[in-house]
Amino acid sequence: MIRAESLTREYGTLRAVDHISFTVQPGEVLGFLGPNGAGKTTTMRMMAGFVAPTSGRAEICGFSMEEQPLEAKRQLGYLPEGAPSYGEMTPRQFLAFIARIRGLEGDRRRSRLDDVIGRLQLGSVMDQRIETLSKGFRRRVGLAQAIIHDPPVLILDEPTDGLDPNQKHEVRELINAMAKDKIIVISTHILEEVDAVCTRAIIIAAGRIVADETPDALIRRSRYHNAVTLRFAAAAGLKTVAAELDALGSVEHVEIDEHARSVTAFPKDGAVIVTAVGDLAGARNWALEQLHLESGRLDEVFRSITEQEAAR
């Protein structure tokens, strides 16, 4: 496993990370979330041994990052924020350099290079200087160096930053494929990424953990959980629809969005109201474009949790 025990990092009077503790087991993909300045990247850097904690400790597969740094880092693949590399090198030169540093030799080295080049579709740019590559290709080169030695632990800081939608999908598929036998920690501000690849999510704000749950459990915190949204062809009559929905005994309240030509009914105490709403729509013969049962909205939960912490 990997373990953080009361990790703290101070810069003068600023406490960027405030006594953070968590463990991650094999097979888990942990999403590490937080607003800008919350301490995500600083925590990743301490876990990877790039920044020393002011207090606390980090362990990778049982090795202390402070006391046994070489052993700990052998277990680790790390993609730093911004995917830094040597711009004057080509991807071929850079990945060969990283392979040598990681102690890969002979057939093993050739096999791992072929694997990461194929997985990250780098063949077409292997002999261009890295500084001439697009942001997306530079990010893929960074991912390649992180996985070239097939480590049991991956710490990825914003792994899909700068990638187009197709490339994001490919990287997420790669993460899902590797997740069964690795520990993966992903720092991200992209909430859809959490839903796509993570089995667990930690939200931090002001350097502290404010939530540690599965993505499904976080979504169920949303006030939209089990709400029902009805979308109409025209905005006329929305107030009448809202009044009828509000009269249902299982509906807590109703909101109108005239721009979206929609009405959303919110349930009392998380009740399931979709059948009652659908029956009412059918009885009134409403001209619906769509009737949608909401699972919840992760962005709304994220804002609520982090804003509450900021207000303390």
C-alpha positions in Angstrom: 0.0 0.0 0.0 0.9 3.6 0.1 0.5 5.6 3.3 0.5 9.2 4.3 0.7 9.9 8.0 0.0 13.4 9.2 1.8 14.9 6.2 2.3 18.7 6.8 4.2 21.2 4.7 4.7 24.8 5.7 6.2 27.7 3.6 7.0 30.3 6.2 3.7 31.2 7.8 1.7 29.4 5.1 0.6 25.9 5.9 0.0 24.4 2.5 -0.8 20.9 3.7 -2.2 20.4 7.2 -1.8 16.9 8.8 -3.1 14.8 5.9 -3.4 11.1 6.5 -4.7 8.3 4.2 -3.8 4.9 2.9 -4.4 3.4 -0.6 -4.5 -0.3 -1.3 -3.7 -2.3 -4.5 -6.5 -2.1 -7.0 -7.6 1.3 -5.8 -7.6 4.4 -8.1 -7.7 7.4 -5.8 -8.8 10.7 -7.2 -7.3 13.6 -5.3 -9.5 16.7 -5.7 -9.4 20.2 -4.6 -9.7 23.8 -5.7 -6.5 25.7 -6.9 -4.2 26.3 -4.0 -5.8 23.5 -1.9 -2.5 21.6 -1.5 -3.0 18.8 -4.1 0.3 19.2 -5.9 2.3 19.7 -2.7 0.9 16.5 -1.3 1.7 14.6 -4.5 5.3 16.0 -4.4 5.7 14.8 -0.8 4.4 11.4 -1.6 6.8 11.1 -4.5 9.8 12.4 -2.5 10.2 15.6 -4.5 9.4 17.8 -1.5 10.3 17.0 2.1 7.4 17.3 4.6 7.8 19.8 7.4 6.4 16.9 9.6 4.7 13.5 9.0 5.8 10.7 6.8 5.1 9.1 3.4 5.5 5.4 2.7 5.5 3.6 -0.7 5.0 -0.2 -0.5 6.4 -0.2 3.1 9.5 2.0 2.3 9.8 5.3 4.0 10.3 8.1 1.5 12.6 9.9 3.9 14.5 7.0 5.4 14.6 4.6 2.3 14.2 7.0 -0.6 15.8 4.8 -3.3 13.8 1.7 -2.4 10.6 3.8 -2.2 11.2 5.5 -5.6 11.9 2.1 -7.3 8.3 1.2 -6.6 6.9 4.5 -8.0 6.1 6.0 -11.3 5.5 9.8 -11.0 4.0 12.2 -13.5 4.7 15.7 -12.1 2.5 18.7 -12.8 3.2 20.0 -16.3 5.1 16.8 -17.4 8.6 18.4 -17.3 11.2 16.8 -19.6 14.3 17.8 -21.5 13.1 19.8 -24.5 16.3 19.4 -26.5 15.9 15.6 -26.5 13.6 13.6 -28.7 11.1 11.2 -27.1 13.3 8.3 -28.2 16.3 9.8 -26.5 14.4 10.8 -23.4 12.7 7.5 -22.8 15.9 5.6 -23.5 17.6 7.9 -20.8 14.8 7.2 -18.3 15.0 3.4 -19.0 18.7 3.5 -18.2 18.1 5.4 -15.0 15.5 2.8 -14.0 18.0 0.0 -14.6 16.3 -1.5 -17.6 18.6 -3.5 -19.9 18.6 -5.7 -22.9 15.4 -7.4 -24.0 13.5 -6.0 -20.9 14.4 -2.5 -21.9 13.4 -3.0 -25.6 10.1 -4.7 -24.5 9.2 -1.9 -22.1 10.0 0.9 -24.6 7.9 -0.8 -27.3 5.1 -1.2 -24.9 4.9 2.4 -23.7 5.4 3.8 -27.2 2.5 1.7 -28.5 0.2 2.3 -25.6 0.6 6.1 -25.8 0.8 6.2 -29.6 4.1 8.0 -29.7 5.5 6.3 -32.8 4.9 9.3 -35.1 6.9 11.8 -33.0 9.7 9.7 -31.6 12.4 11.6 -33.5 11.1 15.2 -33.0 12.5 17.4 -30.3 10.2 17.4 -27.3 10.1 21.2 -27.2 8.5 21.2 -30.7 5.7 18.8 -29.6 2.1 19.8 -28.8 1.1 20.0 -25.2 -0.8 16.8 -25.6 2.2 14.8 -27.0 4.4 16.2 -24.2 1.9 15.0 -21.7 1.9 11.5 -23.3 5.8 11.4 -23.2 5.5 12.3 -19.5 3.1 9.4 -19.0 5.4 7.1 -20.9 8.3 7.8 -18.6 6.1 7.3 -15.5 5.1 3.7 -16.5 8.3 2.6 -18.4 9.5 0.4 -15.5 6.0 -1.0 -14.9 5.9 0.2 -11.2 3.3 -1.1 -8.7 2.5 2.5 -7.7 1.6 5.5 -9.9 1.2 9.1 -8.8 -0.2 11.2 -11.7 -0.6 14.9 -11.3 -3.2 16.1 -13.9 -2.6 13.2 -16.3 -5.0 14.4 -19.0 -4.2 18.1 -18.9 -3.8 19.4 -22.4 -5.2 16.4 -24.1 -8.1 16.5 -26.6 -11.3 14.4 -25.8 -10.1 11.4 -27.8 -6.7 11.4 -26.1 -8.3 11.8 -22.7 -10.4 8.7 -23.4 -7.3 6.8 -24.4 -5.4 7.7 -21.2 -8.4 6.9 -19.1 -8.7 3.5 -20.8 -4.9 3.0 -20.0 -5.5 3.8 -16.4 -8.4 1.4 -16.1 -6.3 -1.3 -17.7 -3.5 -0.8 -15.3 -5.7 -0.4 -12.2 -6.3 -4.1 -11.5 -2.7 -4.7 -10.3 -1.5 -1.2 -9.3 -2.1 1.5 -6.8 -2.9 4.7 -8.7 -3.3 8.2 -7.3 -4.6 10.9 -9.6 -4.5 14.6 -8.7 -7.1 16.3 -10.9 -9.5 19.2 -11.1 -11.6 17.5 -13.9 -14.6 16.0 -12.1 -15.6 13.8 -15.0 -12.3 12.1 -14.6 -13.2 11.0 -11.1 -16.4 9.4 -12.3 -14.6 7.8 -15.3 -11.6 6.1 -13.6 -11.6 6.5 -9.8 -12.8 4.0 -7.2 -12.4 6.5 -4.4 -12.1 10.3 -4.1 -10.5 12.5 -1.5 -11.4 16.2 -1.5 -9.0 18.6 0.1 -9.5 22.3 0.9 -7.1 24.7 2.6 -4.7 21.8 3.0 -7.1 19.5 4.9 -9.1 16.4 3.9 -12.8 17.3 3.9 -14.2 14.2 2.2 -13.0 10.6 1.6 -15.7 8.5 -0.2 -16.5 6.6 -3.3 -17.6 8.7 -6.3 -21.1 7.2 -6.0 -21.3 8.2 -2.3 -20.2 11.7 -3.1 -22.8 12.0 -5.9 -25.5 10.8 -3.5 -24.7 13.9 -1.3 -25.9 16.1 -4.2 -29.2 17.9 -3.7 -30.0 16.7 -7.3 -29.8 13.0 -6.2 -33.1 11.4 -7.4 -34.4 14.8 -8.6 -36.4 14.7 -11.9 -35.9 17.2 -14.7 -38.5 17.7 -17.4 -37.5 19.6 -20.6 -40.1 21.1 -22.9 -40.1 22.4 -26.5 -41.1 25.9 -25.4 -40.8 27.9 -22.2 -44.5 28.8 -22.1 -46.5 27.1 -19.3 -43.5 26.2 -17.1 -45.0 27.9 -14.1 -48.2 25.8 -14.4 -46.1 22.7 -14.7 -44.1 23.7 -11.6 -47.2 24.3 -9.6 -48.6 20.9 -10.4 -45.3 19.2 -9.6 -45.0 21.1 -6.3 -48.4 19.7 -5.3 -47.1 16.1 -5.3 -46.7 14.9 -1.7 -43.2 13.5 -2.3 -41.8 16.7 -3.9 -39.9 19.0 -1.6 -39.7 21.9 -4.0 -39.5 22.8 -7.7 -37.1 25.0 -9.7 -37.7 26.5 -13.2 -34.9 27.2 -15.8 -36.5 29.2 -18.5 -33.3 29.4 -20.6 -33.2 25.6 -20.7 -37.0 25.3 -20.9 -36.9 22.9 -18.0 -38.5 22.3 -14.6 -36.7 20.2 -11.9 -38.6 18.6 -9.1 -36.6 17.8 -5.9 -37.7 14.9 -3.7 -38.3 14.9 0.0 -35.6 13.0 1.9 -34.2 11.5 -1.3 -37.4 9.7 -2.2 -37.8 8.2 -5.7 -40.3 10.4 -7.4 -39.7 9.6 -11.1 -42.8 7.3 -11.3 -45.1 9.9 -9.8 -43.7 12.7 -12.0 -44.0 10.5 -15.1 -47.6 9.6 -14.3 -48.5 13.2 -13.8 -46.9 14.2 -17.1 -48.8 11.5 -18.9 -52.1 12.4 -17.3 -51.6 16.1 -18.2 -50.3 15.1 -21.7 -47.4 17.5 -21.4 -45.4 18.0 -24.6 -42.0 16.7 -23.2 -38.7 16.6 -25.0 -37.1 14.8 -22.2 -37.8 13.4 -18.7 -34.5 12.8 -16.9 -33.8 11.1 -13.5 -30.8 12.9 -11.9 -28.2 10.7 -10.2 -26.6 13.7 -8.7 -24.1 16.3 -9.7 -20.5 16.0 -8.5 -19.6 19.6 -9.4 -22.3 20.8 -7.0 -21.1 18.5 -4.2 -17.5 19.7 -4.8 -18.5 23.4 -4.6 -20.6 22.8 -1.5 -17.9 20.9 0.4 -15.0 23.2 -0.5 -17.0 26.4 0.0 -18.1 25.3 3.5 -14.5 24.7 4.4 -13.4 28.1 3.0 -16.1 29.8 5.1 -14.7 28.4 8.4 
